[in-house]
């Protein structure tokens, strides 16, 4: 008994000597993650971090002072009046999180993605974030709530003039919780934001969190998890840095989370067409359970290459009655679709395989992700028709040095497609993020958890920018095709191929550092063609302009990191 007591005391002392700054770098921190990613391309930070499981832990993964002092120039605990180390052996840490205000303005229509707790909004919208971080030994607490304030002005949504098209459109709206407008009043919300409580033994972390998660290598559009919606409450077991083994480095995360729904009114939901109610009410209780896992591996024989797999399982809490409903490793149910399987039909499942290759010598990265909507297909079926229910992303970044020190031109591009190419998939409504049984879809609080432009979107994005350390000034161009599955689902009967709903979006972006004050902003001109797929026919002319609209979206964020 005495020996056991001594062993327990020894283990407790050993655990308290681990690196005690278990602070994450929240995905929403202005420009920081992009800056850190550039530093990896330049060989200034460890290449073993894959950047495919975020938020990151810079103090562990890159040996920085704290999670937000990513180049060891923002904070100094020896001179700070508030941030401090404490304890006999400095095993405790207390610090303030950055104070951040993000402002966004849309002139005529809603536009934007990857903005966390912000909502689809016309007018002005602000998100305010601040908080504290404290740790002692292996225990840590991060409290960083968010306040969202939005004008939520009225705007022209899905037009009633569509008539029969509304019936087709509700085939999608009845299978997802994605309101056009969040009520009719100004929107105010207080959220726990990027908060967590954790136990952090060595390279691992176990805890409860409401932080935004991003899975996969993409910079703009993640297929499975992104920061497009507010962070959801989840239990997590994850690595804090790549774990070295004899065959390479591993990273991973397992989550079990809670998703909630909204009850905002949908456009024209009282409309009746040919004695059919277009709107079919969803369950009153839209609480859902999301489980998932992600693993990445960097083989020791191929420096800079990361390979990974991610999977999520999503279902109503009231339908859960088996152990395999809780554990993501059992969410396959791989059988022929022709064989009835009621349990499989209760789940919305996604899986993806991805890679990222980084070469600091060339200041270059190339990445890709291939995902499936529903991971119950057998391997033979996949090899026969790999394009069925698929989504994919490919992208790259390359930095070209200029003559002046530390200055570069960065060229980045990314292409994402979740729209289907098989007619049967479109007719069967096998569209990404909607579901026949989980009729709130792959959403949390009314916003998609994956790619922010919604079901079946296809996006091409390009950026050319000048960068120097944290500072960046650049030009972006984006082409967005909204819900391409709906376009073909509706237009197949009318044989009218003119009115695809597209945004063409040029814009300017900038990040700039003034000491510990960070500024980040963008201005985008949104040129919308055939808004909501609407086209007014003219009997005398076939090629007529559709309902084309213009919107200006401006965004500016200010963040101060206390020294």
C-alpha positions as CSV (number, residue, x, y, z in Angstrom):
1,X,0.0,0.0,0.0
2,X,2.9,2.4,0.8
3,X,4.6,1.6,-2.5
4,X,1.3,2.3,-4.3
5,X,0.9,5.6,-2.5
6,X,4.4,6.6,-3.4
7,X,3.8,5.7,-7.0
8,X,0.6,7.8,-7.1
9,X,2.5,10.8,-5.6
10,X,5.3,10.3,-8.1
11,X,2.9,10.2,-11.1
12,X,1.1,13.3,-9.9
13,X,4.4,15.2,-9.6
14,X,5.5,14.0,-12.9
15,X,2.3,15.1,-14.6
16,X,2.6,18.6,-13.1
17,X,6.0,19.0,-14.8
18,X,4.6,18.7,-18.3
19,X,4.4,21.8,-20.5
20,X,1.6,23.7,-18.9
21,X,0.6,26.1,-21.6
22,X,-2.2,24.0,-23.2
23,X,-3.6,27.0,-25.0
24,X,-5.1,26.7,-28.4
25,X,-4.9,29.2,-31.3
26,X,-8.6,29.8,-32.0
27,X,-9.4,29.6,-35.7
28,X,-11.0,33.0,-35.6
29,X,-7.8,34.8,-34.4
30,X,-7.2,37.5,-37.0
31,X,-4.6,36.4,-39.6
32,X,-2.6,34.3,-37.1
33,X,-3.2,30.9,-38.6
34,X,-2.5,32.1,-42.1
35,X,0.8,33.7,-40.8
36,X,1.8,30.4,-39.0
37,X,1.0,28.5,-42.2
38,X,3.3,30.8,-44.2
39,X,6.1,30.3,-41.6
40,X,5.9,26.6,-42.2
41,X,6.3,27.1,-45.9
42,X,9.4,29.2,-45.2
43,X,10.8,26.5,-42.9
44,X,10.6,28.7,-39.9
45,X,8.5,26.3,-37.9
46,X,8.3,22.5,-37.6
47,X,7.1,20.8,-40.7
48,X,5.6,17.8,-38.8
49,X,2.4,19.6,-38.0
50,X,-0.1,18.8,-40.8
51,X,-2.4,21.8,-40.2
52,X,-5.3,19.3,-40.8
53,X,-6.6,19.2,-37.2
54,X,-7.4,22.7,-35.8
55,X,-7.4,24.6,-33.5
56,X,-3.6,24.3,-33.2
57,X,-1.5,24.2,-30.1
58,X,1.5,26.3,-31.1
59,X,3.2,26.1,-27.7
60,X,3.5,22.3,-28.1
61,X,3.6,22.0,-31.9
62,X,6.0,24.9,-32.6
63,X,7.7,25.7,-29.3
64,X,6.2,29.2,-28.9
65,X,5.8,31.0,-25.6
66,X,2.0,30.7,-25.7
67,X,-0.8,29.6,-28.0
68,X,-1.2,33.2,-29.3
69,X,2.4,34.3,-29.2
70,X,3.3,32.4,-32.4
71,X,6.6,34.1,-33.1
72,X,7.6,34.8,-29.5
73,X,7.4,38.6,-30.0
74,X,3.9,39.4,-28.7
75,X,4.2,38.6,-25.0
76,X,6.7,38.8,-22.2
77,X,5.7,37.3,-18.8
78,X,8.7,39.0,-17.1
79,X,7.5,42.5,-17.8
80,X,3.7,42.0,-18.1
81,X,1.5,43.5,-15.4
82,X,-1.3,41.0,-15.9
83,X,0.0,37.9,-17.7
84,X,2.0,35.8,-15.3
85,X,3.6,32.5,-14.4
86,X,2.9,31.3,-10.8
87,X,3.7,28.4,-8.5
88,X,7.0,27.3,-6.9
89,X,8.2,26.0,-10.3
90,X,6.2,28.2,-12.5
91,X,3.9,25.4,-13.3
92,X,0.9,27.8,-13.4
93,X,0.0,30.3,-16.1
94,X,-2.6,33.1,-16.2
95,X,-3.1,35.4,-19.2
96,X,-5.8,37.4,-21.0
97,X,-7.0,36.3,-24.4
98,X,-6.9,38.8,-27.2
99,X,-9.7,41.4,-27.3
100,X,-11.2,41.2,-30.7
101,X,-14.0,43.1,-32.6
102,X,-15.0,41.8,-36.0
103,X,-17.3,44.0,-38.0
104,X,-19.0,42.9,-41.2
105,X,-21.3,44.8,-43.6
106,X,-23.5,43.5,-46.5
107,X,-25.2,46.2,-48.6
108,X,-28.1,44.3,-50.3
109,X,-27.9,40.5,-49.8
110,X,-26.4,38.1,-47.3
111,X,-22.9,36.9,-48.2
112,X,-20.0,35.2,-46.4
113,X,-18.6,32.0,-45.0
114,X,-16.2,30.8,-42.3
115,X,-17.2,33.6,-39.9
116,X,-18.1,31.4,-36.9
117,X,-21.0,32.7,-34.8
118,X,-22.0,35.4,-37.3
119,X,-25.2,34.8,-39.2
120,X,-26.5,35.4,-42.8
121,X,-27.2,39.1,-42.4
122,X,-28.0,42.2,-44.4
123,X,-26.6,45.4,-42.9
124,X,-24.1,45.7,-40.1
125,X,-22.9,42.8,-37.9
126,X,-20.4,42.7,-35.1
127,X,-18.8,39.9,-33.1
128,X,-16.9,40.8,-29.9
129,X,-14.6,38.3,-28.2
130,X,-12.4,38.4,-25.1
131,X,-11.5,36.1,-22.2
132,X,-8.9,34.5,-20.0
133,X,-6.7,31.4,-20.0
134,X,-5.4,29.7,-16.9
135,X,-3.5,26.5,-16.4
136,X,-1.8,24.6,-13.5
137,X,0.2,21.5,-14.2
138,X,-1.9,19.3,-16.5
139,X,-5.1,21.3,-16.0
140,X,-6.2,24.2,-18.1
141,X,-9.2,26.5,-18.5
142,X,-9.9,28.7,-21.4
143,X,-12.9,31.0,-21.3
144,X,-13.4,33.1,-24.4
145,X,-17.1,33.9,-25.0
146,X,-18.4,35.7,-28.0
147,X,-21.2,38.3,-28.4
148,X,-22.9,38.7,-31.8
149,X,-24.9,41.7,-32.7
150,X,-26.6,42.0,-36.2
151,X,-29.0,44.4,-37.7
152,X,-30.7,41.5,-39.6
153,X,-32.4,43.8,-42.1
154,X,-35.1,42.5,-44.5
155,X,-33.9,41.6,-48.0
156,X,-35.4,40.0,-51.1
157,X,-35.1,36.2,-50.7
158,X,-36.5,33.3,-52.7
159,X,-39.0,35.0,-55.1
160,X,-42.7,33.9,-55.0
161,X,-42.8,34.4,-58.7
162,X,-41.0,31.0,-59.0
163,X,-44.3,29.3,-58.4
164,X,-43.8,25.6,-59.2
165,X,-40.1,26.0,-58.5
166,X,-40.9,26.5,-54.8
167,X,-42.2,22.9,-54.6
168,X,-38.8,21.7,-55.9
169,X,-36.9,24.0,-53.6
170,X,-38.6,22.7,-50.5
171,X,-37.4,19.2,-51.3
172,X,-34.1,20.6,-50.0
173,X,-35.4,23.1,-47.4
174,X,-37.4,20.3,-45.8
175,X,-34.2,18.3,-45.4
176,X,-31.9,20.9,-43.7
177,X,-32.1,23.6,-41.1
178,X,-30.7,26.5,-43.0
179,X,-33.0,29.6,-42.8
180,X,-32.6,32.4,-45.2
181,X,-33.1,35.0,-42.4
182,X,-32.7,34.5,-38.7
183,X,-36.0,36.0,-37.6
184,X,-37.4,39.5,-38.3
185,X,-35.8,41.4,-35.4
186,X,-32.2,42.6,-34.7
187,X,-30.2,39.6,-33.7
188,X,-28.3,39.4,-30.3
189,X,-26.6,36.3,-29.0
190,X,-24.1,35.5,-26.2
191,X,-22.2,32.3,-26.8
192,X,-19.4,30.4,-24.9
193,X,-17.3,30.8,-28.0
194,X,-13.7,29.5,-28.0
195,X,-13.8,28.0,-24.4
196,X,-12.6,24.8,-23.0
197,X,-11.6,22.9,-19.8
198,X,-8.9,20.2,-20.3
199,X,-6.5,17.7,-18.8
200,X,-3.3,17.8,-20.8
201,X,-0.9,14.8,-20.2
202,X,2.1,15.2,-22.4
203,X,1.3,15.3,-26.1
204,X,-2.4,14.7,-25.5
205,X,-5.5,16.6,-24.3
206,X,-8.8,15.4,-22.9
207,X,-11.6,17.8,-22.1
208,X,-14.9,19.6,-22.9
209,X,-14.9,22.4,-25.4
210,X,-17.1,24.7,-27.4
211,X,-14.3,25.8,-29.8
212,X,-14.7,25.8,-33.6
213,X,-13.1,22.8,-35.2
214,X,-11.5,22.5,-38.7
215,X,-10.7,19.1,-40.2
216,X,-8.8,18.7,-43.4
217,X,-6.0,20.4,-45.2
218,X,-8.1,23.1,-47.1
219,X,-7.7,26.8,-46.4
220,X,-11.1,28.0,-47.7
221,X,-13.6,25.1,-47.8
222,X,-13.5,22.1,-45.5
223,X,-15.8,19.2,-46.5
224,X,-16.6,17.9,-43.0
225,X,-15.8,20.5,-40.2
226,X,-15.1,24.2,-40.5
227,X,-15.7,27.4,-38.6
228,X,-18.7,28.4,-40.7
229,X,-21.2,27.8,-37.9
230,X,-20.8,28.6,-34.2
231,X,-18.7,26.2,-32.2
232,X,-20.7,23.3,-30.6
233,X,-20.3,21.7,-27.2
234,X,-18.2,18.5,-27.5
235,X,-16.0,16.1,-25.6
236,X,-12.6,15.7,-27.2
237,X,-9.5,13.5,-27.0
238,X,-6.8,14.8,-29.2
239,X,-3.1,15.2,-29.8
240,X,-1.5,18.6,-29.1
241,X,1.5,18.0,-31.3
242,X,2.6,15.3,-33.7
243,X,3.5,12.1,-31.8
244,X,6.8,10.7,-33.0
245,X,7.1,6.9,-33.6
246,X,9.5,4.6,-35.3
247,X,7.6,4.8,-38.6
248,X,6.6,8.5,-38.6
249,X,4.5,11.1,-36.8
250,X,0.8,10.7,-35.9
251,X,-2.0,13.2,-35.0
252,X,-5.6,12.6,-34.2
253,X,-8.8,13.6,-32.5
254,X,-12.0,11.9,-31.4
255,X,-15.1,14.0,-30.6
256,X,-18.6,13.5,-29.3
257,X,-20.7,16.6,-29.6
258,X,-24.2,18.2,-29.3
259,X,-25.9,20.0,-32.2
260,X,-28.9,22.3,-31.8
261,X,-31.5,23.6,-34.2
262,X,-33.4,26.8,-35.0
263,X,-37.1,27.4,-35.6
264,X,-37.0,30.5,-37.8
265,X,-39.6,30.8,-40.6
266,X,-38.6,29.7,-44.1
267,X,-39.4,31.7,-47.2
268,X,-43.1,31.3,-48.2
269,X,-43.5,28.3,-46.0
270,X,-47.3,28.7,-46.0
271,X,-47.4,28.4,-49.8
272,X,-49.7,25.8,-51.3
273,X,-49.1,24.6,-54.8
274,X,-51.6,22.3,-56.5
275,X,-53.1,21.5,-53.1
276,X,-49.7,20.5,-51.8
277,X,-48.1,22.3,-48.7
278,X,-44.6,23.0,-49.7
279,X,-43.4,23.0,-46.1
280,X,-43.3,19.8,-44.1
281,X,-42.5,20.6,-40.4
282,X,-39.5,19.0,-38.8
283,X,-39.2,17.4,-35.4
284,X,-39.8,19.8,-32.6
285,X,-36.7,18.6,-30.8
286,X,-33.9,19.0,-33.3
287,X,-31.1,18.1,-30.8
288,X,-28.6,15.8,-32.5
289,X,-25.5,13.8,-31.5
290,X,-22.3,14.1,-33.6
291,X,-19.4,11.8,-33.2
292,X,-16.3,11.8,-35.3
293,X,-12.6,10.9,-35.6
294,X,-9.7,12.1,-37.6
295,X,-6.2,10.6,-38.0
296,X,-3.2,11.8,-39.8
297,X,0.1,10.1,-40.5
298,X,3.4,11.5,-41.8
299,X,5.7,8.7,-43.0
300,X,9.3,9.2,-41.9
301,X,10.5,8.3,-45.4
302,X,8.6,11.1,-47.2
303,X,9.4,14.4,-45.4
304,X,6.5,16.9,-45.6
305,X,3.8,14.5,-46.7
306,X,0.7,14.1,-44.5
307,X,-2.0,11.4,-45.1
308,X,-5.3,11.4,-43.2
309,X,-8.8,10.0,-42.8
310,X,-11.8,11.7,-41.2
311,X,-15.3,10.4,-40.4
312,X,-18.4,11.7,-38.7
313,X,-21.7,10.1,-37.6
314,X,-24.7,12.4,-37.0
315,X,-28.2,11.4,-35.8
316,X,-31.1,12.5,-33.6
317,X,-30.5,11.9,-29.9
318,X,-34.0,10.3,-29.6
319,X,-32.9,7.6,-32.1
320,X,-29.8,6.5,-30.2
321,X,-30.2,3.0,-28.6
322,X,-27.0,1.1,-29.5
323,X,-23.4,1.3,-28.4
324,X,-22.3,1.9,-32.0
325,X,-24.5,5.0,-32.2
326,X,-22.0,6.6,-29.8
327,X,-18.6,5.4,-31.1
328,X,-17.6,6.8,-34.6
329,X,-15.4,3.7,-35.4
330,X,-18.6,1.7,-35.8
331,X,-20.6,4.1,-38.1
332,X,-20.1,2.2,-41.4
333,X,-22.9,-0.4,-41.8
334,X,-21.4,-1.3,-45.2
335,X,-24.1,-3.2,-47.0
336,X,-25.8,-3.1,-50.4
337,X,-28.2,-0.1,-50.7
338,X,-30.9,-2.6,-51.9
339,X,-30.8,-4.3,-48.5
340,X,-33.1,-2.5,-46.0
341,X,-31.2,-1.2,-42.9
342,X,-33.3,1.1,-40.8
343,X,-30.5,1.9,-38.4
344,X,-28.3,3.0,-41.3
345,X,-31.0,5.3,-42.6
346,X,-31.2,7.1,-39.2
347,X,-27.6,8.3,-39.6
348,X,-26.1,11.0,-41.7
349,X,-22.5,10.0,-42.3
350,X,-19.5,11.6,-44.0
351,X,-16.0,10.3,-44.5
352,X,-12.9,11.7,-46.3
353,X,-9.4,10.9,-47.1
354,X,-6.9,13.7,-47.6
355,X,-3.2,14.6,-48.1
356,X,-1.0,17.6,-47.7
357,X,2.6,17.9,-49.0
358,X,4.8,20.7,-47.9
359,X,8.3,21.6,-49.2
360,X,10.0,24.5,-47.3
361,X,12.8,24.4,-49.8
362,X,10.3,25.5,-52.5
363,X,8.0,27.4,-50.2
364,X,5.2,25.3,-51.6
365,X,2.3,23.2,-50.4
366,X,-0.2,21.1,-52.3
367,X,-3.2,19.4,-50.7
368,X,-6.4,17.6,-51.5
369,X,-9.4,15.9,-49.9
370,X,-11.9,13.4,-51.3
371,X,-15.1,12.8,-49.3
372,X,-18.2,10.7,-49.5
373,X,-21.7,11.6,-48.4
374,X,-22.7,8.4,-46.6
375,X,-19.8,6.0,-45.9
376,X,-21.8,2.8,-46.1
377,X,-20.6,1.8,-49.5
378,X,-18.4,-1.3,-49.9
379,X,-14.9,-1.0,-51.4
380,X,-16.0,-2.8,-54.7
381,X,-18.8,-0.2,-55.2
382,X,-16.3,2.6,-54.6
383,X,-13.9,1.3,-57.3
384,X,-16.7,0.9,-59.8
385,X,-18.2,4.4,-59.3
386,X,-15.9,6.6,-57.2
387,X,-17.8,9.7,-58.3
388,X,-21.0,8.7,-56.6
389,X,-22.0,11.0,-53.8
390,X,-18.5,12.4,-53.7
391,X,-17.1,15.8,-52.8
392,X,-13.5,17.0,-53.3
393,X,-11.0,19.8,-52.7
394,X,-7.7,20.5,-54.3
395,X,-5.5,23.5,-53.6
396,X,-1.9,24.9,-53.4
397,X,0.1,27.8,-52.2
398,X,3.5,29.0,-53.4
399,X,5.6,31.8,-52.1
400,X,8.0,33.6,-54.5
401,X,10.8,35.6,-52.8
402,X,11.3,39.3,-53.8
403,X,14.6,41.1,-53.7
404,X,13.8,42.9,-50.4
405,X,14.3,40.9,-47.2
406,X,11.4,38.8,-45.9
407,X,9.1,39.9,-48.7
408,X,7.2,37.4,-51.0
409,X,4.5,37.1,-53.5
410,X,2.1,34.4,-52.5
411,X,0.0,32.6,-55.1
412,X,-2.8,30.4,-53.7
413,X,-5.7,28.6,-55.4
414,X,-8.4,26.2,-54.3
415,X,-11.2,24.3,-56.0
416,X,-14.0,22.5,-54.1
417,X,-17.0,20.6,-55.6
418,X,-19.8,19.0,-53.7
419,X,-22.4,19.1,-56.6
420,X,-23.1,15.7,-58.0
421,X,-22.4,14.5,-61.6
422,X,-24.5,11.3,-61.5
423,X,-28.1,11.8,-62.5
424,X,-29.4,9.1,-60.1
425,X,-27.7,10.8,-57.1
426,X,-29.3,14.1,-58.1
427,X,-32.8,12.6,-58.5
428,X,-32.5,10.6,-55.2
429,X,-31.5,13.9,-53.4
430,X,-28.1,12.4,-52.3
431,X,-26.9,16.0,-51.8
432,X,-24.2,17.0,-49.4
433,X,-25.4,18.2,-46.0
434,X,-29.2,17.4,-46.4
435,X,-30.8,14.1,-45.3
436,X,-34.1,12.2,-45.6
437,X,-34.2,11.2,-41.9
438,X,-32.0,13.7,-40.1
439,X,-34.1,16.5,-41.6
440,X,-32.2,19.2,-39.8
441,X,-29.3,18.3,-41.9
442,X,-25.6,18.7,-41.2
443,X,-26.0,22.0,-39.3
444,X,-25.7,23.7,-36.0
445,X,-27.8,26.6,-35.0
446,X,-29.0,27.0,-38.6
447,X,-25.6,27.0,-40.4
448,X,-23.7,24.2,-42.2
449,X,-20.8,22.6,-40.4
450,X,-18.9,21.9,-43.5
451,X,-18.5,24.2,-46.6
452,X,-20.1,27.5,-45.9
453,X,-21.8,28.0,-49.2
454,X,-24.2,25.2,-48.5
455,X,-25.4,22.0,-50.1
456,X,-24.0,21.0,-53.5
457,X,-21.9,24.2,-53.9
458,X,-19.0,24.3,-56.4
459,X,-16.3,27.0,-55.7
460,X,-13.1,28.2,-57.4
461,X,-10.9,30.6,-55.4
462,X,-7.7,32.4,-56.3
463,X,-5.5,34.8,-54.3
464,X,-2.4,36.8,-55.3
465,X,-0.8,38.7,-52.4
466,X,2.2,40.5,-51.1
467,X,3.4,39.3,-47.7
468,X,6.0,40.3,-45.2
469,X,6.0,38.4,-41.9
470,X,2.4,38.9,-40.6
471,X,1.5,41.6,-43.0
472,X,-0.4,40.8,-46.2
473,X,-2.1,42.7,-49.0
474,X,-3.8,40.8,-51.7
475,X,-6.3,40.4,-54.5
476,X,-8.9,37.5,-54.5
477,X,-11.3,36.2,-57.0
478,X,-14.0,33.6,-56.3
479,X,-16.6,31.9,-58.4
480,X,-19.4,30.3,-56.5
481,X,-22.1,28.0,-58.0
482,X,-24.9,27.5,-55.5
483,X,-26.7,24.2,-55.0
484,X,-25.8,22.7,-58.4
485,X,-27.9,19.6,-57.6
486,X,-31.0,21.7,-57.2
487,X,-30.3,23.4,-60.6
488,X,-30.3,20.1,-62.4
489,X,-33.1,18.6,-60.2
490,X,-35.4,21.5,-61.2
491,X,-34.3,22.2,-64.8
492,X,-34.3,18.7,-66.1
493,X,-38.1,18.8,-66.7
494,X,-38.2,22.3,-68.1
495,X,-35.0,21.8,-70.3
496,X,-34.0,25.4,-69.5
497,X,-30.3,25.6,-68.9
498,X,-29.9,29.4,-68.8
499,X,-30.4,30.2,-65.1
500,X,-27.6,28.8,-63.0
501,X,-27.2,30.7,-59.8
502,X,-23.6,32.0,-59.7
503,X,-21.6,34.6,-57.7
504,X,-18.5,36.2,-59.3
505,X,-16.6,37.9,-56.4
506,X,-13.4,40.0,-56.8
507,X,-12.0,41.4,-53.6
508,X,-9.1,43.0,-51.8
509,X,-7.8,41.6,-48.5
510,X,-5.3,42.9,-46.0
511,X,-3.7,41.9,-42.6
512,X,-1.4,44.3,-40.8
513,X,0.4,44.4,-37.5
514,X,1.1,47.5,-35.4
515,X,3.0,46.1,-32.5
516,X,0.5,44.1,-30.5
517,X,-2.5,45.5,-32.5
518,X,-3.7,43.4,-35.4
519,X,-5.9,44.7,-38.2
520,X,-7.6,42.5,-40.7
521,X,-10.0,43.6,-43.5
522,X,-11.5,42.8,-46.8
523,X,-13.8,44.4,-49.4
524,X,-15.6,42.2,-51.9
525,X,-17.9,43.0,-54.8
526,X,-20.4,40.3,-55.2
527,X,-21.8,40.1,-58.8
528,X,-24.8,37.7,-58.6
529,X,-26.1,36.1,-61.8
530,X,-29.7,34.7,-61.8
531,X,-30.3,35.2,-58.1
532,X,-32.0,32.2,-56.6
533,X,-32.1,30.6,-60.1
534,X,-34.7,33.2,-61.2
535,X,-35.2,34.0,-64.9
536,X,-38.0,36.1,-66.4
537,X,-38.7,34.7,-69.8
538,X,-39.3,37.0,-72.8
539,X,-41.3,35.5,-75.7
540,X,-39.3,37.4,-78.3
541,X,-35.8,36.6,-77.0
542,X,-34.3,33.4,-75.7
543,X,-31.1,34.7,-74.2
544,X,-32.3,37.2,-71.6
545,X,-30.6,38.4,-68.5
546,X,-31.8,36.8,-65.3
547,X,-32.4,38.5,-61.9
548,X,-28.8,39.8,-61.6
549,X,-27.9,41.6,-58.4
550,X,-24.9,43.5,-56.9
551,X,-23.7,43.4,-53.3
552,X,-20.7,44.9,-51.5
553,X,-19.4,43.1,-48.5
554,X,-16.9,44.8,-46.2
555,X,-15.2,43.3,-43.2
556,X,-12.7,44.8,-40.7
557,X,-11.4,43.2,-37.5
558,X,-9.3,44.7,-34.8
559,X,-7.5,42.5,-32.2
560,X,-5.2,43.5,-29.4
561,X,-2.9,41.0,-27.6
562,X,-1.9,42.2,-24.2
563,X,1.8,42.0,-23.6
